[in-house]
Amino acid sequence: MVANPPRVVVLGSSFAGLTLSRLIRQHARDAVDLVVIDRNPYLTFVPNVQMEVLADRDPLESMLLDTAPIHARDGNTFLNAEVVSLEPDSRRVKIVPSDRPGSAPETVSYDFLVVALGARLAYDRIDGFGEHGDAVSSAFYGNRLRRRLRSYRGGPIAIGSARFHQGLKDKPEWLPVGLAACEGPPLELALALAHWLGQHGKGDASRITLFTPAAMIAEDAGEEIVRRFLEMASRMGFGYLSNTQDVVRLTADGIEFQSGASLEAEIKLVLPDWVPHPFLEGLEISDERGFIVTDRRMRNPTHPEIFAVGDAAALTVPKLGSLGHQQAEIAARQIAIDVGAVGSGEAGPEYRPEILCFGDIGGHRGFYIHSDTWYGGSTSVFKLGHAPYAMKLAFKEMYFRTGGRPPAFGVPATHLLMDHLPGE
């Protein structure tokens, strides 16, 4: 046991934060006093909420992972609280306990800090979303869509993204500018919902129009993969509208876009802008939007004791879970090196993003995307079949069984299997 070990505070205990905290404990062992702060004592397995919704199952019953017991078993201190401010110069975080309204604010000091709070999904910035919009980004919205589908009258359906506003301050040249935060979910939802329509005798893909603020949907997947997807979507009968610029308004009858275009829609499924938490805006560690600036070791250049992983990091474009996992591994090793638990030779590779995505498309089938061409690489894999669906289910089960600590061989094994497995 290390006497008076340095305190590492992790803000957030969802995908990036939970994985990170478990990896810090794995690499640094008892060389750190690890404190994890999150407003919820559970994680919502958002990638699979859609599957529950289209099967008319309540995501609250199957998609929540209790995280407080995991931290207790690992010897971490878990604080069920909302983070309300950060003071990098004094190394303090202000929190308010979130289990009961009216709690008094407190401060927590740190030697090392990791911001893994994700981002706010800004549905509140879309006029009319509260009354007319739908999503599968939470159990609440998933259950609302379940109710909407039960009363669906067979009208048109629109699925797509509002504009993502990426910070450009200190953006490295190799990182592209994305106009949508993450467009794998709209593709997945469109394909799965088309299957659902056929199953329920309510139509087919011709009922659905995909839209994007960009010149090309899912641009981060790379031009070749998107071309193949759009050819398939066209054959199936999907509508497609690009260059919408942004969502202006949702009404009972449809969607209005900043470009001047509009779509008639009975059901309007929209992914919003991803925005940082307000207390991160204006800090010297943040870009002009509020995302935390880091180098490829996920360390802030002006405050090297501060790291960021997942959606809160400026380098996470698109806002994709697999990127957060890669960043968590990097940051955990850096902290373990800093506290002397491992040598500098254990740093591992720097952050080099690639798109890794599994999607459910209905009928026990799925898609698999592995690509780095958006970042200047040469990998471009797009496959359909039963294996991607099985892998999507297996990842959720593995994540729950391991408590957010996937085995180190998981991603390499996935590439080895899926990149070379024949597709449909």
Beta strands, then each sheet from edge to edge (+ up, - down):
strand 1: 7-11
strand 2: 33-38
strand 3: 42-44
strand 4: 64-66
strand 5: 77-87
strand 6: 92-97
strand 7: 106-109
strand 8: 112-115
strand 9: 120-121
strand 10: 133-134
strand 11: 157-161
strand 12: 208-211
strand 13: 239-241
strand 14: 247-250
strand 15: 254-257
strand 16: 262-264
strand 17: 267-271
strand 18: 274-275
strand 19: 306-308
strand 20: 355-362
strand 21: 365-371
strand 22: 380-385
sheet 1: 7+ 6- 5+ 2+ 1+ 8+ 19+
sheet 2: 3+ 4-
sheet 3: 9+ 18-
sheet 4: 10+ 17+ 11+ 12+ 13+
sheet 5: 14+ 15- 16+
sheet 6: 20+ 21- 22+
end
